Amino acid sequence: RYLPTFIVWVLELPIAAGWSGMAAPSSLESLRQIILGRRSVRRFRPDPVPPEDVESLLELACQAPSAGNRQAFRFVLVTSPDLRGRMASVVREQVERLRGAVRADRLAGVARYLESFGHFASAPVLIVPLHRAGVDLIQAGLEAGRGSPATPDRAERDALCSVSAAIMNLLLGAQALGLGACWMTGPLVAQTELEALLKVPRGWSISALIPMGYPAETPDPPPRRPLASLVR
């Protein structure tokens, strides 16, 4: 009397596991393909990104590990074309200032690099991660007895490491959804002006700019050093 139930269970099991005549790929292999397929995309189609997809990606970003689980990162979501344009304008002003200070024999190469700082303006979505260093409790405890103030170096490093983990979650999630994105720090040549435009609260700093949208380019894989040269 158990045979019919057993047959149904056996027949349904491979289907539930995603079987289609071949072994289902492992979770690690799926993640590997996402990581290897990710590119820094700087040109985007004008198609809007569904708000629910953006929210899902931000949820993934917020699941990243952080120093002391402080979660000392925040995200500013910029969807206004007008605001993105004003942000691009202040970056261009700083780019022109830097261009004028570059040696003539280096200008051609540097100019191409500087021009890339404004690509975020064409993205349908712009995500601006923020971080806050806070106080390094270990350093504060060590220095308190000597009457010296705690240095911010360790706290700043911890905050940057934490927000970087969140950004990586964001980029990999975007790749899994078929979106392109780019981790940009070049535009921070105008960090003071950008923070004023975005009304960044005191004590917080812009970590990067992450333009995102459906890609209008397929960048070639960047060169990577062999594993043997990077691991000891």
Salt bridges, closest charged atoms under 4 A:
ASP47 OD1 - ARG45 NE 3.33
ASP82 OD2 - ARG86 NE 3.22
GLU96 OE2 - ARG99 NH2 3.02
ASP105 OD2 - ARG103 NH2 2.77
GLU115 OE2 - ARG99 NH2 2.51
ASP136 OD1 - ARG154 NE 3.55
GLU143 OE2 - ARG146 NH2 3.42
GLU156 OE2 - HIS131 NE2 3.00
ASP158 OD1 - ARG157 NH2 3.44
GLU217 OE1 - ARG43 NH1 3.59
